Amino acid sequence: MAVASELSPALISKLTASKAASISLATLTTSQKNGALLAIADAIDASVPEILVANAHDLEAGTANGLTVGLLDRLTFDATRLANLSEAVRDLVKLTDPVGQVVHGMDMPNGVHLAQVRVPFGVIGAIYEARPNVTVDIAALALKSGNAVVLRGGSAAENSNRILVDIIQGALVATGLPAEAVQTIDELGREGARQLMAARGYVDVLIPRGSASLINTVVLESKVPVIETGAGVVHIVLDESANLEWAIDIVHNSKVQRPSVCNALETILVLESAAQRLLPFVLEKLVTSGVTIHGDERTREIFSRAVAVTEEDWGTEHMSLDVSVRVVASLEEAIEHIRTYSTHHTESIITNDVGNAEMFLAQVDSAVVMVNASTRFTDGGEFGFGAEVGISTQKLHARGPMGLAELTSTKWLVRGSGQIRG
């Protein structure tokens, strides 16, 4: 349990209420949880004008405060994004409830029956920035998996987060569930985030989403167990067998479709044997969409409109229309580059060589490794999880897009009939 002096009375009050709510949520039926999710989705649809007004205030403040283009994009709501948000909540209704699922079961020789079943964590804390969609995603996933959630969404999205939490709490109460199942501590500011990281015993797991700086701070300073979501320094490799049309389309989609998100492409690695054939066309398509090419010397020889890449570029998650390009001698050199600079999020290879594909899949150590597919597919919704908590880049408990199952732990149920150990 956290030392009481580390936490303010206001936070202790909220966390105590969250713990009580989590006990109620853990025993809800799937039907009860699904009813609340549908009520949340309907309430979002009914409140679009009010949400957009609140979001406009955040965008105005964000622009005045110099938020980057990437962060402003993540902060932005419009009618389409809100419709997609409520639809993602409805999609969770269609998914199997993980709570109570038997992961493993067996009968011991003495007749004792063992069953390992999925159970909620209890209270989940989330610290994130400029991403109001996360407020809904995590709240909905937490509810379906039987967890209470405490949200610290950051000052950039304060107005948007406030109205979303109000909407969610109203829907919970309307369906007979405790409003305290979803709470925000935004009013406590950065000090609230610091205290949330110290709230061991009140909070069962903490999930950070945001910049590499935010994530590193939470991982290094939190006393609460953390599921680490990672920044996305994402790579695509083009080899000598790559289909030109695939290379053009996949690279373009991976970089341009939504450059501000963590599964967007940041670095292209092309084998020397393929560079002259592929790069002029792949890079031309990017440039026509406003992408700035940061190229090594060989890239700039082939494509004169590239600017010089820097060492810092290789490890940068641009979240903008910028991409780094390097010509490498071999697939082994490309994989070594990925090992050096990757954040272990998503990597893809464009190839028609089965041996190269299998080598890439086996040797690249990232949460998601692809062959001939856009990196933009690394997403809970695309993977069929409904909404997502985030993309875990760690190796313990969860890795890759996190959905309902990743918000549960397990416990063992032992049923005997008088057996004793000899």
C-alpha positions as CSV (number, residue, x, y, z in Angstrom):
1,M,0.0,0.0,0.0
2,A,1.2,3.5,-0.8
3,V,2.4,5.6,2.1
4,A,-0.6,7.8,3.0
5,S,1.5,11.0,3.1
6,E,2.4,10.5,-0.6
7,L,-1.2,10.8,-1.7
8,S,-3.6,13.7,-1.2
9,P,-6.9,13.2,0.6
10,A,-8.7,14.0,-2.7
11,L,-6.8,11.2,-4.6
12,I,-7.2,8.7,-1.8
13,S,-11.0,9.4,-1.8
14,K,-11.2,8.8,-5.5
15,L,-9.0,5.7,-5.4
16,T,-11.0,4.2,-2.5
17,A,-14.2,4.7,-4.5
18,S,-12.5,3.1,-7.5
19,K,-11.6,0.1,-5.5
20,A,-15.1,-0.3,-4.2
21,A,-16.5,0.1,-7.8
22,S,-14.0,-2.6,-9.0
23,I,-15.5,-5.1,-6.6
24,S,-18.9,-4.5,-8.0
25,L,-17.7,-4.7,-11.6
26,A,-15.9,-8.0,-11.1
27,T,-19.2,-9.8,-10.5
28,L,-21.3,-8.2,-13.3
29,T,-22.8,-10.4,-15.9
30,T,-21.8,-10.0,-19.6
31,S,-25.3,-8.7,-20.3
32,Q,-25.0,-6.0,-17.7
33,K,-21.6,-4.9,-19.0
34,N,-22.8,-4.9,-22.6
35,G,-25.9,-2.8,-21.7
36,A,-23.7,-0.2,-20.2
37,L,-21.4,-0.2,-23.2
38,L,-24.4,0.4,-25.5
39,A,-25.6,3.2,-23.3
40,I,-22.1,4.8,-23.5
41,A,-22.1,4.6,-27.3
42,D,-25.6,6.0,-27.6
43,A,-24.7,8.9,-25.2
44,I,-21.6,9.8,-27.3
45,D,-23.7,9.9,-30.4
46,A,-26.3,12.1,-28.7
47,S,-23.6,14.5,-27.5
48,V,-21.6,15.1,-30.6
49,P,-22.2,18.9,-30.7
50,E,-21.2,19.4,-27.1
51,I,-18.1,17.2,-27.5
52,L,-17.0,19.2,-30.6
53,V,-17.4,22.5,-28.8
54,A,-15.3,21.2,-25.9
55,N,-12.7,19.8,-28.4
56,A,-12.6,23.2,-30.2
57,H,-11.5,24.9,-27.0
58,D,-8.7,22.3,-26.6
59,L,-7.6,22.8,-30.2
60,E,-7.6,26.6,-29.8
61,A,-5.5,26.3,-26.7
62,G,-3.2,23.7,-28.2
63,T,-2.5,25.9,-31.2
64,A,-1.8,28.9,-29.0
65,N,0.6,26.7,-26.9
66,G,2.5,25.5,-29.9
67,L,1.5,21.8,-30.0
68,T,3.0,20.0,-32.9
69,V,0.9,19.1,-36.0
70,G,1.0,15.5,-34.9
71,L,-0.3,16.2,-31.4
72,L,-3.0,18.5,-32.8
73,D,-4.1,15.7,-35.1
74,R,-4.3,13.2,-32.2
75,L,-6.2,15.8,-30.2
76,T,-8.8,16.5,-33.0
77,F,-12.3,15.2,-33.0
78,D,-14.7,15.6,-35.9
79,A,-18.1,13.9,-36.6
80,T,-16.5,11.0,-38.4
81,R,-14.0,10.3,-35.6
82,L,-16.7,10.4,-33.0
83,A,-18.9,8.1,-35.0
84,N,-15.9,5.7,-35.2
85,L,-15.4,6.0,-31.5
86,S,-18.9,5.1,-30.6
87,E,-18.9,2.2,-33.1
88,A,-15.7,0.9,-31.5
89,V,-17.6,0.8,-28.2
90,R,-20.4,-1.1,-29.8
91,D,-17.9,-3.5,-31.4
92,L,-16.8,-4.5,-27.8
93,V,-20.3,-5.8,-27.2
94,K,-19.9,-8.4,-29.9
95,L,-16.6,-9.7,-28.4
96,T,-16.4,-12.5,-25.9
97,D,-16.2,-11.5,-22.3
98,P,-12.8,-12.7,-21.0
99,V,-13.8,-12.7,-17.3
100,G,-14.2,-16.3,-16.1
101,Q,-12.6,-17.9,-19.2
102,V,-10.7,-21.1,-18.3
103,V,-7.2,-20.7,-19.5
104,H,-6.0,-24.1,-18.3
105,G,-7.7,-26.9,-16.4
106,M,-6.7,-30.4,-15.1
107,D,-7.6,-33.1,-12.7
108,M,-4.8,-34.2,-10.4
109,P,-4.2,-37.9,-9.7
110,N,-5.7,-37.4,-6.2
111,G,-9.0,-36.1,-7.7
112,V,-8.4,-32.4,-7.0
113,H,-9.6,-30.3,-9.9
114,L,-7.5,-27.2,-10.9
115,A,-8.7,-24.4,-13.2
116,Q,-6.9,-21.3,-14.1
117,V,-9.4,-18.6,-15.0
118,R,-9.3,-15.0,-16.2
119,V,-10.1,-12.3,-13.6
120,P,-10.0,-8.5,-13.7
121,F,-7.0,-6.6,-12.5
122,G,-9.2,-4.4,-10.3
123,V,-8.2,-0.8,-10.7
124,I,-6.4,0.4,-13.8
125,G,-4.7,3.7,-14.0
126,A,-4.0,5.4,-17.3
127,I,-1.7,8.4,-18.0
128,Y,-1.9,9.9,-21.5
129,E,-1.7,13.1,-23.4
130,A,-3.6,14.9,-26.1
131,R,-5.6,11.8,-27.0
132,P,-9.2,12.2,-25.9
133,N,-10.2,9.0,-27.8
134,V,-8.2,7.1,-25.2
135,T,-10.6,8.2,-22.6
136,V,-13.4,6.3,-24.2
137,D,-11.2,3.4,-25.5
138,I,-9.8,2.5,-22.1
139,A,-13.0,3.2,-20.2
140,A,-14.9,0.8,-22.5
141,L,-12.3,-1.9,-22.4
142,A,-12.0,-1.6,-18.7
143,L,-15.7,-2.0,-18.2
144,K,-16.0,-5.0,-20.5
145,S,-13.1,-6.7,-18.7
146,G,-14.6,-5.9,-15.2
147,N,-12.1,-3.2,-14.1
148,A,-12.5,0.3,-12.7
149,V,-10.3,2.9,-14.3
150,V,-8.7,6.2,-13.1
151,L,-7.7,8.5,-16.0
152,R,-5.1,11.3,-16.2
153,G,-5.6,12.7,-19.6
154,G,-3.4,15.7,-19.6
155,S,-4.1,19.4,-19.8
156,A,-4.1,19.5,-23.7
157,A,-7.3,17.6,-23.8
158,E,-8.8,18.7,-20.5
159,N,-12.1,20.0,-21.9
160,S,-12.6,17.0,-24.2
161,N,-11.8,14.5,-21.5
162,R,-14.1,16.2,-19.0
163,I,-17.2,16.0,-21.1
164,L,-16.4,12.5,-22.2
165,V,-16.0,11.3,-18.6
166,D,-19.3,13.1,-17.7
167,I,-21.0,11.3,-20.6
168,I,-19.6,7.9,-19.6
169,Q,-20.5,8.3,-15.9
170,G,-24.1,9.4,-16.9
171,A,-24.5,6.2,-18.9
172,L,-23.1,4.1,-16.1
173,V,-25.5,5.5,-13.6
174,A,-28.4,5.2,-16.0
175,T,-27.7,1.4,-16.3
176,G,-27.4,0.9,-12.6
177,L,-23.6,0.9,-12.4
178,P,-21.4,3.0,-10.1
179,A,-20.2,6.3,-11.7
180,E,-16.9,5.7,-9.8
181,A,-16.1,2.9,-12.2
182,V,-14.6,5.6,-14.5
183,Q,-13.0,8.6,-12.9
184,T,-10.6,11.4,-14.0
185,I,-8.0,13.1,-11.9
186,D,-7.2,15.8,-14.5
187,E,-8.2,18.4,-11.9
188,L,-5.2,17.3,-9.8
189,G,-2.8,18.3,-12.5
190,R,0.7,16.9,-12.9
191,E,0.9,16.3,-9.2
192,G,-2.1,14.0,-9.6
193,A,-0.1,12.0,-12.2
194,R,2.9,11.8,-9.9
195,Q,0.7,10.6,-7.0
196,L,-1.0,8.0,-9.2
197,M,2.4,6.5,-10.0
198,A,2.9,6.2,-6.2
199,A,-0.5,4.7,-5.5
200,R,0.6,1.1,-5.1
201,G,-2.0,-0.9,-3.3
202,Y,-4.8,1.4,-4.6
203,V,-4.0,1.0,-8.3
204,D,-3.3,-2.5,-9.6
205,V,-1.7,-1.6,-12.9
206,L,-0.7,1.6,-14.7
207,I,-0.7,2.1,-18.5
208,P,1.0,5.1,-20.0
209,R,0.3,6.3,-23.6
210,G,2.0,9.2,-25.2
211,S,5.4,10.5,-26.0
212,A,8.6,8.5,-25.4
213,S,9.4,11.0,-22.6
214,L,6.0,10.4,-20.9
215,I,6.3,6.7,-21.1
216,N,9.9,6.6,-19.9
217,T,9.0,8.8,-16.9
218,V,6.1,6.5,-15.9
219,V,8.2,3.3,-16.4
220,L,11.1,4.7,-14.3
221,E,9.3,6.4,-11.6
222,S,6.1,4.4,-11.0
223,K,5.8,2.2,-7.9
224,V,2.7,0.7,-9.5
225,P,3.3,-2.2,-11.9
226,V,3.4,-0.7,-15.5
227,I,2.4,-2.2,-18.8
228,E,4.7,-0.3,-21.1
229,T,3.3,1.0,-24.4
230,G,6.0,2.3,-26.7
231,A,6.8,5.0,-29.2
232,G,6.9,3.8,-32.8
233,V,10.1,4.1,-34.7
234,V,8.7,1.9,-37.4
235,H,10.7,0.4,-40.3
236,I,9.9,-1.0,-43.7
237,V,12.6,-3.0,-45.6
238,L,12.5,-3.3,-49.4
239,D,14.5,-6.2,-50.9
240,E,15.6,-7.0,-54.5
241,S,12.5,-9.2,-55.0
242,A,9.9,-6.6,-53.8
243,N,7.0,-6.0,-56.1
244,L,7.2,-2.4,-57.2
245,E,3.5,-1.6,-57.0
246,W,3.3,-3.2,-53.5
247,A,6.4,-1.2,-52.4
248,I,4.9,2.1,-53.6
249,D,1.5,1.5,-52.1
250,I,2.5,-0.1,-48.8
251,V,5.2,2.5,-48.0
252,H,2.8,5.4,-48.9
253,N,0.0,4.0,-46.8
254,S,2.3,3.3,-43.9
255,K,3.6,6.9,-43.9
256,V,0.8,9.1,-45.2
257,Q,-2.5,7.7,-44.2
258,R,-2.1,9.1,-40.7
259,P,1.4,10.2,-39.9
260,S,0.8,11.2,-36.3
261,V,0.2,7.7,-34.9
262,C,2.6,5.2,-33.4
263,N,2.2,2.6,-36.2
264,A,3.2,5.1,-39.0
265,L,6.3,4.5,-40.9
266,E,9.5,6.4,-39.9
267,T,12.4,4.6,-41.7
268,I,12.7,2.9,-45.1
269,L,15.7,0.5,-45.5
270,V,16.3,-0.6,-49.1
271,L,18.8,-3.2,-50.2
272,E,21.4,-1.8,-52.6
273,S,20.5,-4.4,-55.2
274,A,16.9,-2.9,-55.2
275,A,17.6,0.8,-54.6
276,Q,17.9,2.0,-58.2
277,R,14.8,0.1,-59.3
278,L,12.5,1.0,-56.3
279,L,13.5,4.2,-54.7
280,P,12.7,6.7,-57.5
281,F,9.1,5.6,-57.6
282,V,8.6,4.9,-53.9
283,L,10.0,8.3,-52.9
284,E,8.3,10.2,-55.7
285,K,4.9,9.0,-54.5
286,L,5.8,10.1,-51.0
287,V,6.9,13.6,-52.1
288,T,3.7,14.1,-54.1
289,S,1.9,13.8,-50.7
290,G,4.1,16.3,-49.0
291,V,6.6,14.0,-47.3
292,T,10.2,15.2,-46.7
293,I,12.8,12.6,-47.4
294,H,15.7,12.4,-45.1
295,G,18.2,10.3,-47.0
296,D,21.7,8.9,-46.6
297,E,24.3,9.7,-49.2
298,R,23.3,6.8,-51.6
299,T,19.7,7.8,-51.3
300,R,20.5,11.4,-52.2
301,E,22.4,10.2,-55.3
302,I,19.4,8.3,-56.5
303,F,16.8,10.9,-55.4
304,S,18.1,14.4,-55.5
305,R,15.2,16.0,-53.6
306,A,16.1,14.2,-50.4
307,V,17.7,16.2,-47.6
308,A,20.6,14.9,-45.6
309,V,19.6,12.5,-42.8
310,T,21.1,12.9,-39.4
311,E,22.1,10.3,-36.8
312,E,19.3,11.6,-34.6
313,D,16.7,11.0,-37.4
314,W,17.2,7.2,-37.2
315,G,15.8,7.1,-33.7
316,T,13.1,9.8,-34.1
317,E,9.4,9.2,-34.1
318,H,8.6,12.1,-36.3
319,M,4.8,11.9,-36.1
320,S,4.8,14.1,-39.2
321,L,5.3,13.9,-43.0
322,D,9.0,13.1,-42.6
323,V,10.7,9.8,-43.4
324,S,14.3,8.6,-43.1
325,V,15.8,6.4,-45.9
326,R,18.9,4.3,-45.9
327,V,20.4,2.1,-48.5
328,V,22.0,-1.1,-47.0
329,A,24.2,-3.8,-48.4
330,S,22.2,-6.8,-47.2
331,L,19.1,-7.9,-45.3
332,E,21.4,-8.7,-42.4
333,E,22.5,-5.1,-42.4
334,A,18.9,-3.9,-42.5
335,I,18.0,-6.2,-39.5
336,E,21.0,-4.9,-37.6
337,H,19.9,-1.3,-38.2
338,I,16.4,-2.2,-36.8
339,R,18.0,-3.8,-33.8
340,T,20.0,-0.6,-33.2
341,Y,17.2,2.0,-33.6
342,S,13.8,0.2,-33.3
343,T,11.5,0.8,-30.4
344,H,10.2,-2.8,-30.9
345,H,6.8,-1.7,-32.1
346,T,6.2,-2.7,-35.8
347,E,8.5,-3.6,-38.7
348,S,7.6,-4.9,-42.2
349,I,9.4,-6.3,-45.2
350,I,8.3,-6.1,-48.8
351,T,9.6,-9.2,-50.6
352,N,8.7,-12.1,-52.8
353,D,11.6,-14.1,-51.4
354,V,10.3,-16.7,-49.0
355,G,13.7,-17.1,-47.4
356,N,14.1,-13.4,-46.8
357,A,10.5,-13.3,-45.4
358,E,11.1,-16.1,-42.9
359,M,14.5,-14.7,-41.9
360,F,12.9,-11.3,-41.2
361,L,10.0,-12.8,-39.2
362,A,12.4,-14.9,-37.1
363,Q,15.2,-12.4,-36.4
364,V,13.4,-9.1,-35.9
365,D,12.4,-8.7,-32.3
366,S,9.4,-6.4,-32.3
367,A,5.8,-6.7,-31.0
368,V,4.5,-7.0,-34.6
369,V,6.6,-8.2,-37.5
370,M,5.0,-8.2,-41.0
371,V,5.6,-9.4,-44.6
372,N,4.0,-7.4,-47.5
373,A,1.6,-5.4,-45.4
374,S,1.2,-1.8,-44.2
375,T,2.4,-1.1,-40.7
376,R,-0.9,0.8,-40.2
377,F,-2.5,-2.6,-39.5
378,T,-0.9,-2.7,-36.0
379,D,-4.1,-1.6,-34.3
380,G,-6.5,-3.2,-31.9
381,G,-9.5,-2.5,-34.1
382,E,-7.8,-4.0,-37.2
383,F,-6.8,-7.0,-35.2
384,G,-10.4,-7.6,-34.1
385,F,-10.1,-6.4,-30.5
386,G,-12.6,-3.6,-30.9
387,A,-10.9,-0.6,-29.2
388,E,-7.4,-0.9,-27.8
389,V,-5.6,0.1,-24.7
390,G,-2.4,0.7,-26.6
391,I,0.5,-1.2,-28.2
392,S,2.6,-3.0,-25.7
393,T,6.3,-3.1,-26.6
394,Q,7.4,-5.0,-23.5
395,K,7.7,-8.8,-23.2
396,L,6.0,-9.6,-19.9
397,H,2.2,-10.1,-19.6
398,A,1.2,-8.5,-22.9
399,R,2.9,-7.6,-26.2
400,G,1.4,-5.9,-29.3
401,P,-2.1,-4.4,-29.5
402,M,-3.8,-4.9,-26.1
403,G,-7.5,-5.7,-26.0
404,L,-9.8,-7.3,-23.4
405,A,-7.8,-10.3,-22.5
406,E,-4.7,-8.2,-21.8
407,L,-6.7,-6.3,-19.1
408,T,-7.1,-9.4,-17.1
409,S,-4.9,-11.5,-14.9
410,T,-5.6,-15.1,-13.8
411,K,-6.2,-17.0,-10.6
412,W,-6.3,-20.7,-9.8
413,L,-9.5,-22.3,-8.6
414,V,-9.0,-25.5,-6.7
415,R,-11.9,-27.9,-6.0
416,G,-11.4,-30.8,-3.8
417,S,-13.3,-33.4,-1.8
418,G,-11.4,-33.7,1.4
419,Q,-7.9,-34.4,0.0
420,I,-4.8,-33.7,2.1
421,R,-1.2,-33.7,1.0
422,G,0.8,-36.6,2.2
